[in-house]
Amino acid sequence: MKEILKLLTHEVSRIAGKEVDPAIVRNSLLFTMASVMGLKRMYYTRNNVKKYANFFGITIAPSGEGKDLSLMVCEDMFANTIEIYTKVTEERFRALNDKLPTGDTGNEEMDFIVPSQYKVSLQGTSQGMMRVANFYNRTDKGSLNVVSTEFGHELNSDTLPVLTKLWQEAKADGSTNVNEKYPPVSDVPTNIILFGSNAPFERNGKRHDMLVETIESGLARRTYFVWSDSDTIRTIEYGRKSLRDDIREYGKAVVENILGHGEQVYFSPEAEKELSRYKSKLIEAFNKTPSEWNRIKTSNIDKIERLAVILTILDMSEKVEPRHIDEAIEISEESDEAMEKVIRPIMPYVQMYKLLMLEEAGLTITEMIELGVRMKTKREIDDAVELLEEYAYRKNQKIRKIGKHKLALESLPGTDLQKIVVSVNMDKENPQGTRFAGHEVPFFGEKMTVEELVKSEVVPSFCLVHFENEKRNSKNAIPGQNAIAFDIDTGMTLEEAFAIFKPFTYIIYTTKSHRKEKNGETCDRFRILLPTKTMFYVNPEQHKGLITNIAELLKLPNYDVSTRNQDRLWYTNPNTTIYKNMADLLDIDCCIPDTEKEERATKAVKSVDETKISEDRRVQGMIKWTLANTTEGNRNNMLLRLHRFVLDLTGDKDEADRITYGTNSMLLEPLNEMELQRTVCR
């Protein structure tokens, strides 16, 4: 499935002109696939119970992010099948009846709505929807397929329980109004895809509460959720041709496979074991922590079974294998993460941030409350503003106050090499003192500079952060830094450090134990100081995660982990040897914890580790850095830097070309071969 999903996502993104979250497309693909499978009423049996391979998906994302478009492209893949949907069911129904009934008969027993297409709208009444279902109930072909493109506005606490029962049991019977009943349905597979913007749920507490109540009452056990935030999507330009021919060819092959397949799908013994193993794992987690959330997750097995069957047919396999179970589990766990975002109340500071992102001129607190931010007391407002400032910092922005009442967002300032944040130990006799005076000093040069500081005979130690009341400890650290450092005691030579950090501005200075025996080893020992591209604002725990992420990306071995502490002391060395480099400032945006860029960088680390393009850890580190920091707008520049890095390191142009081509292929939207050769590898 992953290959066809990649093709579909590319096509949706190409048409939309922006990068579309693959999970949005996946929900559309699985819904459309389950609908096509309804032509044969494909089912599976577990524990002597017959179940249909239905799909129930809710996709919540901002307007214009490719929700409807993804369904259109997936429908296009199965266009020939969908065209005959009504034809097949009508022909089968005519064989059962002398006359095709319509909604004009007035006879409840024969009061049906003949579907004009393979899907019906959630916006219709429950009664109308059930009459369509009853049409399929009288045939042995087709399924009820319900769609909403405005779920946030069409959320109906009466309709959804009926649909969840249909999904679960293929049965429904109940009242829609006081004196009316929809026709009973005894055997109709049901697929549901609901699209909506997150705005109605963020701005309307009652609507959000209604959704949460519906989820907890049973929707969670049946539904695959996608929750996509707008700030994860970026505009792109696609130069590649349409892939629709490839997509349609695959769709045709799947349909032929379905038509030649039996109605029942079987599980292999190995798949049964894998499913049983996962169920035991969920039960164990619930027994250990019997929370409501873990209870919901333990009931996901039925959902995973059905999804595994759909994936098997997408894979055109004979039976469900462990790989289909594993993929179904992976999708289910992603859905659980999305569902947590739906259930979790939208915090006021997040609402405020999103509103400010849309209004460059800024907004007052009163205006934000009028736009739906839920705050009542002054204490709530003060707390929200404080959290807003921290939240903005994590996204590389800061809050600017306009006058007394208006707030606005602006990007964090770039680092000025003449103003590096340091705190200097004021106790000359105690290198580990606690009183540190804050300064902003130049990075290079004589007199009061970082370069001079590292070899000072007067100052015993310094820090790269300011402290409240000039008292050094992590609790007093004031967010706002523009330099980081690493202490290398073993595992890396100076020459290796020069190669790894060649693209960046740095000062490397040797320590007092450099090339001396320590712990039975004589080796290079030094410290690396790097100014960052922008100011960054993190708390002590985030600082630890930041340093860990940078070290992992750059493949730094055996650095002193205590250097992750925000209040870390850096001792001076009057007899040091200093090495300097002037290049780009280190961009750490992708390494700041709890941000979208960090998530992308984590995926880059994993993909490089799995593919092993190079065995050289220096090259591995630069590949990761390239993948983590490359966007559609800087691909040529980033790949060119990588190519030069490998070329300088190895002197082998063929190797530099190979590394660059391999890295380009791992980008979400790679350069085409001609442009890569012309602008990078030439």
C-alpha positions, -999 to +999 in steps of 0.1 A: +000+000+000+028+024+008+039+027-029+004+035-042-001+059-013+031+077-023+019+080-059-016+092-048-001+118-023+022+131-051-008+135-074-030+152-048-001+175-039+006+183-075-030+193-082-033+212-049+000+230-054+010+223-018+024+194+003-005+173+015-003+151+046-002+115+033-025+104+062-053+126+046-049+107+013-047+074+031-081+078+047-096+085+013-079+055-003-090+031+024-126+043+023-128+041-015-111+007-015-136-007+011-165+007-010-152-011-041-149-043-020-186-038-012-194-049-047-187-084-037-196-080+000-161-092+010-160-105+045-138-125+069-147-148+099-131-147+133-144-166+163-172-179+141-185-144+135-189-131+100-176-095+097-174-071+067-142-053+059-155-018+064-137+015+068-146+044+091-124+075+088-126+110+102-102+135+086-098+168+104-076+194+088-078+231+079-098+241+048-079+239+015-055+212+027-064+185+002-092+167+020-118+167-008-092+165-034-077+133-020-111+116-023-115+128-058-081+113-069-088+080-051-122+078-068-105+084-101-083+054-095-115+032-093-135+053-117-147+023-139-159+004-109-177+033-094-195+040-126-211+005-125-219+007-088-255+017-092-259-004-124-249-036-106-271-030-076-301-020-098-298-050-120-296-073-090-326-055-075-346-058-107-340-096-106-357-097-072-386-075-081-409-072-111-408-034-107-380-012-094-395+006-064-389+043-060-396+068-033-430+077-049-449+045-039-458+057-004-456+021+007-432+018+037-424-017+028-414-006-007-403+029+001-367+030-011-343+056-025-325+044-055-289+057-052-276+078-081-240+073-071-220+051-048-220+075-018-246+094+002-243+125+022-242+127+060-262+159+056-293+140+047-317+126+073-312+093+091-344+082+075-332+089+040-299+073+046-315+042+059-338+039+029-307+039+007-292+012+030-324-008+026-320-007-011-287-024-007-303-047+019-325-062-008-295-070-030-263-090-024-241-063-040-230-029-028-225-011+005-238+020+022-210+046+018-215+078+038-195+110+031-194+144+047-172+173+035-181+196+064-182+173+094-175+202+118-209+217+108-228+185+101-219+167+133-251+150+144-253+131+177-283+112+164-269+100+131-235+089+142-246+062+167-267+046+139-237+046+116-214+031+142-239+003+147-241-003+110-203-004+107-201-029+136-230-052+129-243-043+093-277-039+110-299-009+120-335-004+131-349+027+149-369+058+150-359+091+133-390+111+143-418+105+168-441+089+143-416+076+117-393+047+115-367+041+088-368+007+071-349-020+090-315-030+077-302-065+084-271-071+062-255-040+047-217-033+050-212+004+058-182+026+050-179+062+063-155+090+055-160+124+072-139+155+064-139+186+084-120+216+095-107+218+131-119+254+134-155+246+144-142+224+173-115+249+183-138+279+185-170+262+198-166+245+232-201+229+230-193+214+195-160+201+208-176+185+238-202+169+216-175+154+194-156+141+225-188+126+239-195+108+206-160+095+204-160+081+239-194+065+235-182+042+207-167+061+178-132+056+191-135+018+187-144+020+150-128+051+136-094+060+121-086+096+128-064+120+110-057+154+126-035+177+105-024+212+115-020+238+089+016+247+099+028+213+088+018+220+052+040+241+029+034+254-006+054+236-033+059+237-071+056+203-089+075+201-121+070+164-126+043+150-149+009+136-137+011+101-124-026+093-131-019+067-157+002+047-132-025+052-106-053+041-129-033+010-140-030+000-104-067+006-097-076-016-127-054-044-114-070-042-080-105-043-094-096-074-115-082-090-084-114-083-065-137-097-092-116-129-094-114-132-056-137-152-034-160-133-011-142-145+021-108-133+031-088-157+053-061-150+079-029-170+078-019-188+111+010-164+114-013-134+111-036-149+138-006-152+161+005-116+154-030-103+161-032-123+193+002-111+205-008-074+199-041-079+217-023-094+247+000-064+247-030-040+249-046-060+277-013-060+296-010-022+292-046-018+304-041-040+335-010-020+343-027+013+339-065+009+338-072+043+323-101+052+300-077+058+272-061+023+276-096+008+277-105+024+244-072+011+228-079-025+240-111-025+219-092-016+187-087-052+176-119-054+156-109-023+138-074-036+131-088-069+118-110-051+092-082-028+081-058-057+077-083-073+053-085-041+032-047-038+031-045-074+020-068-067-010-048-035-018-017-057-017-035-082-040-025-110-016-042-144-012-046-141+026-039-118+055-002-121+065+017-107+095+029-077+074-007-066+069-014-069+106+017-048+114+007-021+089-028-020+103-013-016+138+009+012+127-020+031+111-041+024+142-015+038+165-011+069+143-049+073+146-047+070+184-023+099+184-046+120+162-076+110+184-058+123+215-055+157+198-092+156+191-101+147+226-076+170+243-092+204+249-079+231+226-058+252+250-064+290+248-028+298+241-029+275+210-060+292+198-044+326+204-013+316+184-033+303+154-053+335+153-022+357+155-007+336+126-036+348+105-035+384+116-001+401+109-013+434+124-020+417+157-051+413+179-063+425+213-074+400+240-110+412+235-108+405+198-095+370+205-123+362+229-148+374+203-132+350+178-138+321+202-108+319+226-123+306+259-110+328+288-131+344+315-110+357+344-079+379+344-059+350+359-068+328+329-058+356+305-025+362+322-017+324+323-026+321+286-004+350+275+025+335+295+020+301+278+016+318+244+050+334+248+066+300+255+047+283+227+058+310+202+094+306+213+093+269+205+082+278+170+110+302+165+089+333+171+082+358+198+053+379+210+055+416+203+033+439+223+017+468+204+007+496+228-010+484+260-034+457+247-025+444+212-003+413+206+014+402+174+039+375+163+073+382+148+102+359+139+131+356+164+161+378+155+191+363+138+223+360+158+247+390+158+282+376+161+290+408+180+265+399+207+270+364+219+252+356+252+277+346+279+279+347+317+313+352+333+323+337+367+328+366+391+348+345+417+383+344+404+394+319+431+365+294+426+361+280+390+328+264+402+314+295+416+277+304+416+278+342+408+279+348+371+276+383+354+257+384+321+273+400+290+268+401+252+303+399+236+317+394+201+326+358+191+360+365+175+386+391+184+406+405+213+396+420+246+361+410+258+352+383+233+345+346+233+378+339+216+397+357+243+375+343+271+385+306+265+422+314+271+417+339+299+441+339+329+416+359+350+382+343+343+382+307+355+349+297+338+319+309+319+284+298+307+264+304+275+232+316+292+222+345+315+209+339+350+183+357+372+201+376+400+234+364+385+231+332+405+241+301+384+217+271+385+193+256+360+162+271+376+176+306+372+186+302+336+169+329+315+156+316+281+175+333+252+207+319+239+227+321+207+255+296+212+260+260+221+291+239+230+303+203+231+331+188+253+350+160+235+371+138+258+375+108+237+364+091+204+371+121+180+403+136+167+407+173+160+410+165+123+376+147+124+361+177+142+375+201+115+358+179+088+324+176+106+321+212+115+337+227+083+303+241+071+298+260+103+314+289+122+332+277+153+359+280+179+376+248+189+400+251+219+420+224+235+416+216+272+442+212+300+441+174+295+447+175+258+471+148+246+478+139+282+471+105+298+437+104+314+419+072+325+446+052+308+442+070+274+461+097+256+441+115+229+428+148+216+406+166+242+389+198+232+357+219+233+337+231+204+318+264+206+292+272+179+271+303+175+236+295+163+217+311+134+190+326+156+184+331+192+167+302+208+145+300+239+143+267+257+139+255+293+165+232+310+148+199+299+144+212+263+180+222+263+191+186+271+169+174+242+183+201+219+219+191+225+211+154+222+193+160+188+222+180+174+248+153+185+226+126+169+222+145+136+259+153+133+270+118+145+291+132+174+307+102+193+313+102+230+307+138+239+304+146+276+266+143+282+268+167+312+273+194+286+236+191+279+229+210+311+218+246+305+239+259+333+270+240+322+304+255+332+330+259+305+365+261+320+391+284+305+426+273+296+454+299+294+477+274+275+450+264+250+455+261+212+426+278+194+412+268+160+387+290+142+364+287+112+342+313+096+313+298+076+275+295+081+259+298+115+245+265+129+208+263+122+193+244+152+156+249+144+151+212+135+166+201+168+144+221+193+123+196+211+085+194+207+084+211+173+073+200+138+108+205+125+122+182+151+098+155+141+110+158+105+146+156+116+138+125+136+125+108+105+156+119+086+178+103+113+159+070+111+158+069+073+196+075+070+204+049+097+182+023+078+196+030+043+233+033+053+242+054+023+277+058+038+297+040+064+316+072+073+300+087+104+309+123+092+291+118+060+262+101+077+259+132+100+259+156+071+233+136+052+210+138+082+216+175+086+208+180+049+176+160+051+164+177+083+170+212+070+161+209+034+128+225+022+114+229-013+130+264-015+166+255-006+171+220-022+198+231-047+218+250-021+216+222+006+226+194-018+254+215-032+268+220+003+266+182+009+283+175-025+312+199-016+315+184+019+319+149+006+342+160-022+364+179+002+364+150+026+371+121+001+385+138-030+363+114-050+337+131-073+320+098-081+315+092-044+302+127-039+278+123-068+266+089-054+260+103-019+242+134-033+220+114-056+211+090-028+202+118-004+182+136-031+161+104-036+152+105+001+137+140-001+099+142+000+101+161-033+135+154-049+151+174-077+148+159-111+180+142-124+187+169-150+185+198-125+205+178-100+233+172-125+232+208-138+231+227-106+248+204-080+270+177-094+285+195-124 
